Amino acid sequence: MTDRSVIGPLRFKLRIAGKDDFGGLDVVSITAKATGQATWEAGVLTIEWAEETRVEEVSFDKIRVEVIPKPPLALDIAQAEIADATLRGWWRPRLRLTPRYLGAFMAVPGATATHVDLFIARRDRPLAAELASACLGRPA
């Protein structure tokens, strides 16, 4: 094992619930997607992401599609604030981060008060395992 001071970037996607509204002949579908990267450096996990919302409106007389990008955001989490980091799933692998304090990840889209799931590509599992070990202060 080599001691690396910087681990990453680990590319990920976030799951965000969409919304559909039906009213007579009008249908509005709102979907959002967020992609980002996680990096470990000097005892701090940095999660960066960019989100975009897609609004599709279909009615009797028009069809409208609008993509609304949001500015990139970042969140720095110190190692002491991470209670657990586990690699889960095989077909849809994800790095689940659990905060020591409820709500620490609430700024991240798709997060709950108790955890955030960073969905990764299967080929990135070794990097995600190394990142999880670093978050917990263990050797990879």
N, C-alpha and C positions, 0 to 999 in steps of 0.2 A: 504494500500500500504506500502510496506517496501522499505526503501532506500537502494539500493544495489550499492556498489561501483564497482563491476565487474558484467557484464552481458555477458552471452555467455559461451561457444562458440556456435554460430549459424552456422550450416553446410549449405553449398550452392553449387550450380553448376553454371558455367558461360557458356553462349552460344557463340560459336565461329564458324564463317562461314568456310565451307570447300571449297575444290576446286577439280574439275575433269577435266582432260585433255584427249582428244581423238585425236589420230594421227594414221590413218590407222588401223592396227590391234592392236595397243598398247593403253592401257588405264591405266592412273595413277589417283588414288583417294587419296586425302590428307584430313584427318579429324583430328580435335584436340578436346580435352576435357580438362576442367579444373574444379577442385573441391577445396573447401577451407573452411575456417571458419572465422567468424567475431566476434570480442570481443570488448566490451566497458570497459575501465578502466581509471579512473581519467581524464575524459574529452577528451579522445582520442579513436577514432575508429581504431582498427587494423584489416586490411583485409589481410589474408594470403591465398595463393593458390599454387597449383602444377598443372602443365600442361604437357600433353603428346600428341605427334603427331603420328598419324598412317599413314604410306604410304603403299598403296596397288598398286602393278604394275602387270598387266596382259598383256601378249603378246602371240604371236603365239607359242613361244617355252619355255616360263617360267611364273611362278607365284611367286611373291615375296611380303612378308609382313614384314614390319619393324616398330617397335614401338620405338619412340625416346622420352625418358623422359627428362624433363627440371628440373633444380633445383628449389626447392620451393622459392617463393618470398613473400615479405610482404610490405604493405604500411600503414603508420600511418597518420591519418587525424584528425586534431584538430576540436573540436566542432565548432569553429568560421569559419571553412572552409566549413561547410555543410549548404547549403541553405535549403534543404528539404529532408525528409526521409518519404516515404509513402509505405504502404503495399498495393499491388495491386493483382488482380486476385483471383479466387477461385480454379479453376481446375489446373492452373499452377501458384500458388502463388509466388510472388517475392517481394523483398524489393528493391524499387527504390531509389537510393541515387543521389541527385542533388548537385553538388558543387557550392559554391559561386563564384568561378572563373573558367572559361572555361578551360578544359583540366586537371583539378586536378586529375581525375581518369584514364587518358590515359594509365598509366602503367598497368592497370588491363585488361586482355584479354577480348574482347567483349565489352568494354566500348566505349562510344562515347564522344565527347567533352562536351555534356550537361548532361550525366547521366551514371550510371552503374546499371544493374539489377542483383541482387543476387537471383537466383531461389532456392526456399526452399521447403522442404516437408510440406504438409498440416498440419501435426501434430506439426510443429514448428511455426505456425502462432502466438501463444501467445508470444513466445520468440522474434520473429521478431517485433511484435508490441511494446514490451518493449524496444527493441534496438532502434527502430525508435523514440520513445518518448525520450529516453536518448540523442539521436543525436540532437534533437531539444530543449533540456533543459526543457522538460515537465515531470511532474510526470506520471508514467505508469498507 
